Amino acid sequence: MSALAAWQRAFMEALEDEHEGTASDAPLGFHRASVRARRRDALAATYPIVARLLGRGPFDALAARYARAHPSHSANLDLYGDLFAAFLARQSEADATPCLPDVARLEWACHESFRAADAPALEAAALAAVPSELQGRVRLVLHPSVRVLESAYPIAAIRERAGCDGGPLHAAAGGERVLVHRAGGEVRVRALSDFECRLLRALLRGAALEEVAAALGDEAAASLAPALARLVLEQAIAAFTVAADRA
Amino acid sequence: MTQAPRGAGIGLRAPHHGEILARRPLLAFVEVHSENFFAAGGPLLALLERVRSLSALSLHGVGLSLGSADPLDERHLASLEALVRRFEPALVSEHLSWSSIDGRHANDLLPLPHTREAVAHVAARIGAVQDRLRRRILVENVSRYLDFAESEMPEWEFLGEVARRSGCALLLDVNNVQVNAVNHGFDARRYIEALDPALVAEYHLAGHEATPWGLVDTHASPVAAQVWALFEHALATLGPRPALVEWDADIPTLDVLLDEARRAQSALDHALRDAATESPA
């Protein structure tokens, strides 16, 4: 057993030992190139907008640096790239294009959302059937695919434009709060109002509706019901529970 | 479990997901990479349900790292087991390779030294996987660019020994045999003739690239003429088995892939006719 382990350790070290000029030398270079391509392709599949914004050459160089900084920790390449946004924030590419790390965060959220567990969407009628005196104790369960992000950049707009035509980016000024979730087999991304964002944060914490309303302040009276109705319609809510009386 | 397929199939990759459901081409089977469907939920699994209703399904793993000296990856195996239970595929396969050591993952199919120690190690692990999945798996020969001084037996003997000791079946990648034969100077036909026909349960066909150094297993081009010839030799020597065309980079239109599968089907049909002529029932 130990001979095989030692042999594999030595092989892995040789594989990861990439120097300028020798990295692609045959024959070990073919194995190196294959490893590099798999990681690069996995990263490009998860971060297509970052890849498009940077262009092929710069993205490949970034992917190679990421691979060295954060070695793959899973046999499942779906999990590769989990630290890419944080890594990107420390790179010179982010100095030139400051929105990139947040675009990457949005793309990772989309990647997770796409693969999140299935759950039936909540029927509005089921919620309406809860007796009014118990409505405040309702705790809404968000769909497992729901992710909420806040950025100083208009990341949903950037994603949409870069995704459509790949043309030059004229980033509008101003940040965005973004909802990512899956409905009808597709990941949907939309900008949220500040109120909707605070509402979703409260729901993600598992707060009951009376606590949600209190946390949202005066605006809740007029805005809570329509905001919730929209989330139900969008299939962002999967279920609810009604908490028993607290002692 | 669905019936084992008898004809040719294609490896289904993301660019063709929508088109295959829209067109429903007649294929004996469709093979997917197991790891691409390790999601907890969502449209990928819904797609696989629909694909499975069109043709027999083969789950082909690339991440189990059967040859690794690390302990078997319990999480990975659990994900694979869940997928196998849910989709009851006709075939489940993995590679005779390793991809991780000390928790470091190359996420690639790295070759093993052909040692008696490696045979015993990998055969035991295949046994554990088969026990866990409660079914026989197929194990595939991989391409390699290095010949290791530690090796104690030729590749075909290594492959045969692993299958014999573990009770697994073999997925013979004809392109990998050709790539390794050219790169390491052995006779590809002799490799095939050395295998026990009873162990071989599936063939893979794919494209490679010729470089000044040798052949590189790229899966980015049509199946080469020499590989088609070697496939015919395998069909005559080992017998007709389900055959799959793989294309993983620079993926062409679905039509190009289906043409390659038709060619494989035609070779299989010839072999089946020849077999019927030689040994009438």
Interface residues (C-beta under 8 A of the other chain):
Chain A: M1 A3 L4 A5 W7 Q8 R9 F11 M12 L15 E16 A26 P27 L28 F30 H31 S34 V35 A37 R38 R39 D41 A42 A45 P71 S72 H73 S74 A75 N76 L77 D78 Y80 F114 R115 A116 A117 D118 A119 P144 S145 R182 G185 E186
Chain B: A14 E35 N36 F38 A39 A40 G41 G42 P43 L44 L45 A46 G63 L64 S65 S68 A69 D73 H76 S79 W98 S99 S100 I101 D102 G103 R104 H105 A106 N107 D108 L110 L112 P113 T115 E117 A118 H121 Y145 L146 E150 N183 T211 W213 G214 V216 A249
